[in-house]
Structure formats: structure tokens, C-alpha cells
Amino acid sequence: MEKTREEAELEANSVFRPKVEMSYQRMENPGCHVVDASPSREKVLQTVLSLIQNSFNEP
């Protein structure tokens, strides 16, 4: 599977990526979720789709 240019840059820069992650974690409501990508692709996809579906069902 090919990586995007952004993914390759984040992977190559071992200092920048943790700073980006820490910035998102410090935000009060960043509008994003952390997803564990270590399970199978199908399980990760199921998790992501569930998060998307739940975000549209919130009041």
C-alpha cells in the first residue's frame, strides 16, 4: 500500500510527528479520534466507520 507524501514526511521526521500528536491531544475538542491501527485492516475500517456513523448520530 502506497503512503501519501504527508504520511512519508511524518514517518521520516521522528521529532515532528510526536509534536503533532501531542498538539491534538492537548486540544479541547479537536474533532478527531485516535484509532489503533494494529488490528486487521477490516477491524480498523470497521472502527473508523463506526466512529463516523456515531458522529452523525450525535445531537
GUDRENMAR-218434 format. One record per residue (C-alpha): residue number from 1; residue in three letters; x negated, y negated, z. Coordinates in nm, 2 decimals. Example, Ala and Ser with C-alpha at 12.3 -4.5 7.8 and 13.67 -1.06 7.14 Angstrom:
2
+-----+------+--------+--------+--------+
! pos ! code !      x !      y !      z !
+-----+------+--------+--------+--------+
!   1 !  ALA !  -1.23 !   0.45 !   0.78 !
!   2 !  SER !  -1.37 !   0.11 !   0.71 !
+-----+------+--------+--------+--------+
end
This chain:
59
+-----+------+--------+--------+--------+
! pos ! code !      x !      y !      z !
+-----+------+--------+--------+--------+
!   1 !  MET !   0.00 !   0.00 !   0.00 !
!   2 !  GLU !  -0.14 !  -0.34 !  -0.10 !
!   3 !  LYS !  -0.19 !  -0.61 !   0.15 !
!   4 !  THR !  -0.08 !  -0.97 !   0.09 !
!   5 !  ARG !  -0.35 !  -1.24 !   0.08 !
!   6 !  GLU !  -0.23 !  -1.36 !   0.42 !
!   7 !  GLU !  -0.25 !  -1.01 !   0.58 !
!   8 !  ALA !  -0.60 !  -0.97 !   0.44 !
!   9 !  GLU !  -0.71 !  -1.30 !   0.58 !
!  10 !  LEU !  -0.56 !  -1.23 !   0.93 !
!  11 !  GLU !  -0.73 !  -0.89 !   0.93 !
!  12 !  ALA !  -1.07 !  -1.03 !   0.83 !
!  13 !  ASN !  -1.06 !  -1.31 !   1.09 !
!  14 !  SER !  -1.08 !  -1.14 !   1.42 !
!  15 !  VAL !  -1.07 !  -1.47 !   1.61 !
!  16 !  PHE !  -0.78 !  -1.64 !   1.43 !
!  17 !  ARG !  -0.52 !  -1.35 !   1.45 !
!  18 !  PRO !  -0.51 !  -1.33 !   1.83 !
!  19 !  LYS !  -0.47 !  -1.71 !   1.85 !
!  20 !  VAL !  -0.17 !  -1.69 !   1.61 !
!  21 !  GLU !  -0.02 !  -1.41 !   1.81 !
!  22 !  MET !  -0.07 !  -1.59 !   2.14 !
!  23 !  SER !   0.09 !  -1.91 !   2.00 !
!  24 !  TYR !   0.40 !  -1.72 !   1.90 !
!  25 !  GLN !   0.41 !  -1.55 !   2.24 !
!  26 !  ARG !   0.40 !  -1.89 !   2.41 !
!  27 !  MET !   0.69 !  -2.03 !   2.21 !
!  28 !  GLU !   1.01 !  -2.05 !   2.40 !
!  29 !  ASN !   1.22 !  -1.93 !   2.10 !
!  30 !  PRO !   1.00 !  -1.85 !   1.80 !
!  31 !  GLY !   1.27 !  -1.68 !   1.60 !
!  32 !  CYS !   1.06 !  -1.37 !   1.56 !
!  33 !  HIS !   1.02 !  -1.03 !   1.72 !
!  34 !  VAL !   0.72 !  -0.81 !   1.79 !
!  35 !  VAL !   0.77 !  -0.47 !   1.62 !
!  36 !  ASP !   0.55 !  -0.18 !   1.70 !
!  37 !  ALA !   0.43 !  -0.06 !   1.36 !
!  38 !  SER !   0.26 !   0.26 !   1.48 !
!  39 !  PRO !   0.56 !   0.49 !   1.43 !
!  40 !  SER !   0.65 !   0.62 !   1.08 !
!  41 !  ARG !   0.74 !   0.38 !   0.81 !
!  42 !  GLU !   1.10 !   0.49 !   0.83 !
!  43 !  LYS !   1.12 !   0.43 !   1.20 !
!  44 !  VAL !   0.96 !   0.08 !   1.17 !
!  45 !  LEU !   1.21 !   0.00 !   0.89 !
!  46 !  GLN !   1.50 !   0.12 !   1.10 !
!  47 !  THR !   1.38 !  -0.10 !   1.39 !
!  48 !  VAL !   1.34 !  -0.41 !   1.17 !
!  49 !  LEU !   1.68 !  -0.36 !   1.00 !
!  50 !  SER !   1.84 !  -0.32 !   1.34 !
!  51 !  LEU !   1.68 !  -0.65 !   1.46 !
!  52 !  ILE !   1.80 !  -0.83 !   1.15 !
!  53 !  GLN !   2.15 !  -0.69 !   1.19 !
!  54 !  ASN !   2.17 !  -0.78 !   1.55 !
!  55 !  SER !   2.05 !  -1.14 !   1.48 !
!  56 !  PHE !   2.36 !  -1.18 !   1.25 !
!  57 !  ASN !   2.59 !  -1.04 !   1.51 !
!  58 !  GLU !   2.49 !  -1.28 !   1.79 !
!  59 !  PRO !   2.73 !  -1.56 !   1.87 !
+-----+------+--------+--------+--------+
end
